[in-house]
Structures are given as C-alpha cells and as structure tokens.
Amino acid sequence: MKYTYNGDFDLDGMVDESDAGILSAFYAPGSSYGAPGSAFEYGDCTGDGFVDDNDAGLFGVLYGLGTPGSGTQQL
C-alpha cells in the first residue's frame, strides 16, 4: 500500500503545481462532489465532500511536500 500527502491529487508523491491545477479545476465553494471522503481526486483535501476555501487553505500549507515517487504517509 502506498501512502501520500493530502493535496497530492495525482498521486505522484509530491504536492506541486500539477495538484494545484486539479484543485483549481474543481474549486467551487458551495458545490458538493459526493459523500465525505469521495472527492479526493477532485481536490478535496479535507475529505468533507466539498472543494472550497478550506481545501485551498490546507493545500497552501501542504504545497511543496514530498519527493518524486515517494511513499509518504498521508497527513
């Protein structure tokens, strides 16, 4: 099993600009993408089912974590 950081939406081991692109593509405060925990691939860092300001804030904290191909534990 491989673990990754919250914010590593493309699962490449890094929280970087490609993940920022995913977050920005789906960033829509007030819009729901399903049940909590089901929207990670759409930029839901917090696991609450929404891609909103909370996710953008957490992503900012996590940006730059990881290394290519790392099997880092999810925060």
N, CA and C atoms as an extended XYZ file, in Angstrom:
225
Properties=species:S:1:pos:R:3:atomname:S:1:resname:S:1:resid:I:1 pbc="F F F"
N         0.842       -1.168        0.000 N   MET     1
C         0.000        0.000        0.000 CA  MET     1
C         0.889        1.233        0.000 C   MET     1
N         0.595        2.183       -0.842 N   LYS     2
C         1.336        3.424       -0.920 CA  LYS     2
C         0.516        4.535       -0.276 C   LYS     2
N         1.165        5.310        0.539 N   TYR     3
C         0.519        6.458        1.170 CA  TYR     3
C         1.012        7.729        0.513 C   TYR     3
N         0.214        8.785        0.606 N   THR     4
C         0.610       10.062        0.039 CA  THR     4
C         0.096       11.186        0.921 C   THR     4
N         0.525       12.390        0.628 N   TYR     5
C         0.059       13.565        1.353 CA  TYR     5
C        -1.331       13.971        0.881 C   TYR     5
N        -2.135       14.502        1.806 N   ASN     6
C        -3.346       15.189        1.368 CA  ASN     6
C        -2.856       16.303        0.454 C   ASN     6
N        -3.532       16.526       -0.634 N   GLY     7
C        -3.114       17.536       -1.597 CA  GLY     7
C        -2.372       16.951       -2.778 C   GLY     7
N        -1.933       15.700       -2.689 N   ASP     8
C        -1.267       15.042       -3.812 CA  ASP     8
C        -2.332       14.336       -4.640 C   ASP     8
N        -3.117       15.125       -5.346 N   PHE     9
C        -4.288       14.604       -6.053 CA  PHE     9
C        -3.944       13.687       -7.215 C   PHE     9
N        -2.770       13.867       -7.822 N   ASP    10
C        -2.389       12.996       -8.931 CA  ASP    10
C        -1.528       11.814       -8.480 C   ASP    10
N        -1.310       11.697       -7.172 N   LEU    11
C        -0.633       10.561       -6.546 CA  LEU    11
C         0.779       10.307       -7.084 C   LEU    11
N         1.513       11.392       -7.381 N   ASP    12
C         2.887       11.232       -7.856 CA  ASP    12
C         3.919       11.389       -6.737 C   ASP    12
N         3.462       11.528       -5.497 N   GLY    13
C         4.360       11.649       -4.362 CA  GLY    13
C         4.736       13.069       -4.000 C   GLY    13
N         4.228       14.046       -4.751 N   MET    14
C         4.542       15.448       -4.494 CA  MET    14
C         3.272       16.283       -4.471 C   MET    14
N         3.256       17.300       -3.623 N   VAL    15
C         2.179       18.294       -3.636 CA  VAL    15
C         2.756       19.481       -4.395 C   VAL    15
N         2.360       19.620       -5.657 N   ASP    16
C         3.003       20.588       -6.533 CA  ASP    16
C         2.014       21.268       -7.476 C   ASP    16
N         2.567       21.918       -8.515 N   GLU    17
C         1.721       22.690       -9.423 CA  GLU    17
C         0.720       21.840      -10.188 C   GLU    17
N         1.019       20.590      -10.468 N   SER    18
C         0.021       19.762      -11.155 CA  SER    18
C        -1.181       19.501      -10.242 C   SER    18
N        -0.930       19.376       -8.945 N   ASP    19
C        -2.034       19.213       -7.993 CA  ASP    19
C        -2.807       20.518       -7.838 C   ASP    19
N        -2.105       21.638       -7.914 N   ALA    20
C        -2.773       22.939       -7.861 CA  ALA    20
C        -3.733       23.087       -9.038 C   ALA    20
N        -3.337       22.574      -10.201 N   GLY    21
C        -4.218       22.610      -11.364 CA  GLY    21
C        -5.484       21.806      -11.149 C   GLY    21
N        -5.361       20.666      -10.503 N   ILE    22
C        -6.538       19.842      -10.205 CA  ILE    22
C        -7.453       20.569       -9.232 C   ILE    22
N        -6.864       21.125       -8.178 N   LEU    23
C        -7.658       21.877       -7.203 CA  LEU    23
C        -8.386       23.034       -7.874 C   LEU    23
N        -7.681       23.803       -8.694 N   SER    24
C        -8.310       24.974       -9.312 CA  SER    24
C        -9.381       24.585      -10.326 C   SER    24
N        -9.229       23.433      -10.972 N   ALA    25
C       -10.232       22.998      -11.952 CA  ALA    25
C       -11.568       22.678      -11.308 C   ALA    25
N       -11.537       22.229      -10.057 N   PHE    26
C       -12.767       21.816       -9.390 CA  PHE    26
C       -13.171       22.735       -8.242 C   PHE    26
N       -12.385       23.801       -8.007 N   TYR    27
C       -12.668       24.716       -6.907 CA  TYR    27
C       -13.992       25.434       -7.168 C   TYR    27
N       -14.982       25.158       -6.336 N   ALA    28
C       -16.312       25.750       -6.491 CA  ALA    28
C       -16.978       25.797       -5.122 C   ALA    28
N       -16.669       26.833       -4.311 N   PRO    29
C       -17.260       26.897       -2.970 CA  PRO    29
C       -18.771       26.690       -3.005 C   PRO    29
N       -19.242       25.805       -2.148 N   GLY    30
C       -20.672       25.528       -2.062 CA  GLY    30
C       -21.122       24.351       -2.900 C   GLY    30
N       -20.253       23.844       -3.768 N   SER    31
C       -20.614       22.702       -4.595 CA  SER    31
C       -20.144       21.418       -3.934 C   SER    31
N       -20.980       20.403       -3.969 N   SER    32
C       -20.645       19.117       -3.371 CA  SER    32
C       -20.270       18.133       -4.468 C   SER    32
N       -19.272       17.293       -4.175 N   TYR    33
C       -18.846       16.275       -5.123 CA  TYR    33
C       -19.132       14.876       -4.611 C   TYR    33
N       -20.061       14.748       -3.693 N   GLY    34
C       -20.417       13.438       -3.180 CA  GLY    34
C       -20.224       13.350       -1.681 C   GLY    34
N       -20.243       12.150       -1.199 N   ALA    35
C       -20.111       11.913        0.240 CA  ALA    35
C       -18.717       12.287        0.717 C   ALA    35
N       -18.596       12.684        1.977 N   PRO    36
C       -17.272       12.988        2.516 CA  PRO    36
C       -16.287       11.860        2.241 C   PRO    36
N       -15.079       12.255        1.839 N   GLY    37
C       -14.037       11.279        1.542 CA  GLY    37
C       -14.046       10.749        0.125 C   GLY    37
N       -15.032       11.150       -0.688 N   SER    38
C       -15.139       10.582       -2.032 CA  SER    38
C       -14.610       11.496       -3.124 C   SER    38
N       -14.142       12.688       -2.776 N   ALA    39
C       -13.799       13.667       -3.805 CA  ALA    39
C       -12.318       14.017       -3.841 C   ALA    39
N       -11.433       13.171       -3.301 N   PHE    40
C       -10.010       13.482       -3.262 CA  PHE    40
C        -9.454       13.779       -4.642 C   PHE    40
N        -9.819       12.989       -5.637 N   GLU    41
C        -9.285       13.189       -6.982 CA  GLU    41
C        -9.758       14.502       -7.607 C   GLU    41
N       -10.731       15.160       -6.985 N   TYR    42
C       -11.227       16.442       -7.468 CA  TYR    42
C       -10.670       17.620       -6.671 C   TYR    42
N        -9.785       17.383       -5.726 N   GLY    43
C        -9.183       18.471       -4.968 CA  GLY    43
C        -9.717       18.639       -3.563 C   GLY    43
N       -10.363       17.635       -3.020 N   ASP    44
C       -10.936       17.723       -1.675 CA  ASP    44
C        -9.896       17.283       -0.643 C   ASP    44
N        -9.055       18.206       -0.185 N   CYS    45
C        -8.008       17.906        0.818 CA  CYS    45
C        -8.599       17.503        2.158 C   CYS    45
N        -9.711       18.105        2.519 N   THR    46
C       -10.259       17.929        3.861 CA  THR    46
C       -11.166       16.716        3.990 C   THR    46
N       -11.605       16.142        2.880 N   GLY    47
C       -12.449       14.963        2.920 CA  GLY    47
C       -13.882       15.216        3.343 C   GLY    47
N       -14.338       16.461        3.178 N   ASP    48
C       -15.699       16.788        3.603 CA  ASP    48
C       -16.721       16.755        2.466 C   ASP    48
N       -16.281       16.377        1.250 N   GLY    49
C       -17.198       16.309        0.119 CA  GLY    49
C       -17.332       17.606       -0.651 C   GLY    49
N       -16.568       18.623       -0.254 N   PHE    50
C       -16.597       19.920       -0.918 CA  PHE    50
C       -15.185       20.325       -1.323 C   PHE    50
N       -15.060       21.068       -2.413 N   VAL    51
C       -13.786       21.661       -2.804 CA  VAL    51
C       -13.978       23.162       -2.647 C   VAL    51
N       -13.468       23.686       -1.524 N   ASP    52
C       -13.773       25.062       -1.145 CA  ASP    52
C       -12.570       25.748       -0.504 C   ASP    52
N       -12.818       26.864        0.181 N   ASP    53
C       -11.745       27.634        0.798 CA  ASP    53
C       -10.939       26.818        1.801 C   ASP    53
N       -11.580       25.909        2.505 N   ASN    54
C       -10.862       25.070        3.466 CA  ASN    54
C        -9.814       24.208        2.758 C   ASN    54
N       -10.164       23.688        1.597 N   ASP    55
C        -9.224       22.876        0.833 CA  ASP    55
C        -8.089       23.734        0.282 C   ASP    55
N        -8.414       24.913       -0.202 N   ALA    56
C        -7.381       25.813       -0.724 CA  ALA    56
C        -6.394       26.192        0.381 C   ALA    56
N        -6.903       26.455        1.576 N   GLY    57
C        -6.029       26.808        2.698 CA  GLY    57
C        -5.126       25.662        3.097 C   GLY    57
N        -5.677       24.461        3.207 N   LEU    58
C        -4.873       23.301        3.567 CA  LEU    58
C        -3.861       22.993        2.476 C   LEU    58
N        -4.270       23.126        1.229 N   PHE    59
C        -3.347       22.878        0.123 CA  PHE    59
C        -2.156       23.832        0.201 C   PHE    59
N        -2.412       25.078        0.548 N   GLY    60
C        -1.324       26.046        0.685 CA  GLY    60
C        -0.315       25.636        1.738 C   GLY    60
N        -0.783       25.057        2.819 N   VAL    61
C         0.101       24.581        3.889 CA  VAL    61
C         0.918       23.377        3.412 C   VAL    61
N         0.301       22.502        2.643 N   LEU    62
C         0.930       21.256        2.219 CA  LEU    62
C         1.794       21.398        0.970 C   LEU    62
N         1.641       22.490        0.234 N   TYR    63
C         2.350       22.669       -1.040 CA  TYR    63
C         3.855       22.515       -0.849 C   TYR    63
N         4.467       21.731       -1.686 N   GLY    64
C         5.906       21.522       -1.647 CA  GLY    64
C         6.332       20.271       -0.894 C   GLY    64
N         5.410       19.551       -0.284 N   LEU    65
C         5.760       18.336        0.436 CA  LEU    65
C         5.969       17.174       -0.525 C   LEU    65
N         6.827       16.253       -0.135 N   GLY    66
C         7.031       15.025       -0.891 CA  GLY    66
C         8.210       15.098       -1.841 C   GLY    66
N         8.517       13.960       -2.393 N   THR    67
C         9.563       13.816       -3.403 CA  THR    67
C         9.035       12.899       -4.477 C   THR    67
N         9.540       12.995       -5.703 N   PRO    68
C         9.040       12.133       -6.772 CA  PRO    68
C         9.117       10.659       -6.399 C   PRO    68
N         7.987        9.977       -6.547 N   GLY    69
C         7.931        8.551       -6.299 CA  GLY    69
C         7.975        8.154       -4.835 C   GLY    69
N         7.861        9.115       -3.951 N   SER    70
C         7.936        8.773       -2.522 CA  SER    70
C         6.682        8.066       -2.060 C   SER    70
N         6.829        7.223       -1.088 N   GLY    71
C         5.695        6.551       -0.471 CA  GLY    71
C         5.464        7.173        0.890 C   GLY    71
N         5.077        8.431        0.916 N   THR    72
C         4.940        9.170        2.158 CA  THR    72
C         3.597        8.914        2.791 C   THR    72
N         3.539        9.021        4.081 N   GLN    73
C         2.306        8.767        4.808 CA  GLN    73
C         1.368        9.952        4.700 C   GLN    73
N         0.091        9.702        4.524 N   GLN    74
C        -0.915       10.753        4.408 CA  GLN    74
C        -1.033       11.500        5.714 C   GLN    74
N        -1.076       12.840        5.634 N   LEU    75
C        -1.239       13.684        6.817 CA  LEU    75
C        -2.689       13.909        7.128 C   LEU    75
